[in-house]
Amino acid sequence: MPCNLILIGYRCCGKTCVGKLLADLLSYDFVDTDNCIESVCRSSIDILVADKGWPYFRQKETQTLAQVLRGNSQVIATGGGMVLAPENRALLKTHGFVIWLTADVTTIVQRLEADPRTRATRPRFTSRSLADETRDTLAQRIPFYEALADMTVDTTVHTPQHIAEIIKRRLDHVRI
């Protein structure tokens, strides 16, 4: 199975945590596109967006994705908004097996509120409540996630380790 496995989904659905565990299970490399952007730009995403705006960040996201997809045998955790740009959707669909990690809105909001990185590094999209922002953003993104997904895994009730094992078992029955 020498293919890239690409994890998509909203914030706090487990893309990074599950991705690292899945990469270990499969002896793949792990790549987090947000971490790549922060490394290249020498800035947190929150500061990058505050200083240069969302369009600049989205441009860096596309450049980073194209660069990362030159590799192989990787588990790639993408930023939640990676699916917004048509060129990113084309790259995702043609350069790997896409796994959509989902969770219900209540769980996502609880995870966001509990994660200290939320305030420190995750830029807000609106000035509305976190729950309203999450619901509205998900409503916009879910059609993209659904259209891209080769596999969907709900992360609401399972541990990251169990989710990684579920994905590995399912991949054993998929021809990639």
Rosetta blueprint (number, residue, H / E / L):
1 M L
2 P L
3 C L
4 N L
5 L E
6 I E
7 L E
8 I E
9 G L
10 Y L
11 R L
12 C L
13 C L
14 G L
15 K H
16 T H
17 C H
18 V H
19 G H
20 K H
21 L H
22 L H
23 A H
24 D H
25 L H
26 L H
27 S L
28 Y L
29 D E
30 F E
31 V E
32 D E
33 T H
34 D H
35 N H
36 C H
37 I H
38 E H
39 S H
40 V H
41 C H
42 R L
43 S L
44 S L
45 I H
46 D H
47 I H
48 L H
49 V H
50 A H
51 D H
52 K H
53 G L
54 W H
55 P H
56 Y H
57 F H
58 R H
59 Q H
60 K H
61 E H
62 T H
63 Q H
64 T H
65 L H
66 A H
67 Q H
68 V H
69 L L
70 R L
71 G L
72 N L
73 S L
74 Q E
75 V E
76 I E
77 A E
78 T L
79 G L
80 G L
81 G L
82 M H
83 V H
84 L H
85 A L
86 P H
87 E H
88 N H
89 R H
90 A H
91 L H
92 L H
93 K H
94 T H
95 H L
96 G L
97 F E
98 V E
99 I E
100 W E
101 L E
102 T E
103 A L
104 D L
105 V H
106 T H
107 T H
108 I H
109 V H
110 Q H
111 R H
112 L H
113 E H
114 A H
115 D L
116 P L
117 R H
118 T H
119 R H
120 A H
121 T H
122 R L
123 P L
124 R L
125 F L
126 T L
127 S L
128 R L
129 S L
130 L H
131 A H
132 D H
133 E H
134 T H
135 R H
136 D H
137 T H
138 L H
139 A H
140 Q H
141 R H
142 I H
143 P H
144 F H
145 Y H
146 E H
147 A H
148 L H
149 A L
150 D L
151 M E
152 T E
153 V E
154 D E
155 T L
156 T L
157 V L
158 H L
159 T L
160 P H
161 Q H
162 H H
163 I H
164 A H
165 E H
166 I H
167 I H
168 K H
169 R H
170 R H
171 L H
172 D L
173 H L
174 V L
175 R L
176 I L
